[in-house]
Amino acid sequence: MQWYHYTILAIVIILVIYFLISYEIYKKIFISFNKKRKPLVDQSLEFYACSYDWFLNIPKEDVYIHSYDNLKLHGIYIPPLDKNTDNLAIVIHGYQSCAEDMVIIAKLYSDLGFKILLIDLRGHGQSEGKFTSMGYYEKYDLKKWINFALRNYGSTSKILLHGVSMGAAMSMLVTDIITRENIEYLILDSGFTNFKESLICSLKKKYLKIFLPAVSIFTFIFHKFTLKKISPIKAMKKNTKPFLIIQGEKDKPVPVSMAKELYEASPITEKDILLVENAPHAKAFEIDKDLVTNTIIKKVTKTFNIKKANIKFCEKEQIKK
């Protein structure tokens, strides 16, 4: 063999190894993300126990829709304390989570008098699906959930979207594809600007980012989207919905700089950002429940015309007037 044959062989071997490693990274993120993992929320902990006990004992209903690609998607509907309310909160969990992990948030909105719809994202919880797209296709699922809610729980419903991490990304992305005016407010907890940039931030071994171009090739081959296409900040540049961004100051996958970019990107003036000290990714509510709760109440009661006298917290003494 000539020297250039060895060179070509070496290049081929390097490329094969490169794409094999990239494929494994792709599978871990988008396909095998929910295999053999512990629940993200331990409902037996004191912090969550009260809300989970409430959830187990209240009236609720399992509901289902079919996605655009015919997946059976699961949700949980919780009727309101005030049967005459038009206020509806759709609560959206994040990556590797599930609807029941968001029960503590659901209780907050139930105590505020909202109808509640908790949803399991595709491939999560009780919903069907063999892959996640980190919000790219899930935004169409959320659009179907919104239409389902308006058909079944009142066409005049005033909708609040509360999303955490990927759920926040979906809440931003859906505003770019939905024409209904029913969405009144967005609560965006730990939402990223662009998934590729968030993925780079979350890598413990930064050299692994050299594999992301090939990972993007695999997502395009198998799912028809690239990493850069998952870009909530593009939707925020056209966003006309009032919003509150909740951001932990110690968030690594979604640094504070991303929250500030999202805040500045939206042309709307009715917007706020809450930075929570010492909070890692998607843990702001857990780190400082009173601060986050009081901030949400302040914004939501104004937007949805809720009288503070009608708020029914079981831990009411913890809520500042």
Helices and strands as residue ranges (DSSP letters): H 3-30, H 46-57, E 61-66, E 72-78, E 87-92, G 99-102, H 103-111, E 115-119, H 138-153, E 158-164, H 166-174, E 183-189, H 195-202, G 206-211, H 212-223, G 227-229, H 232-236, E 243-248, H 256-265, E 271-276, H 284-287, H 289-303, G 308-310, G 316-318
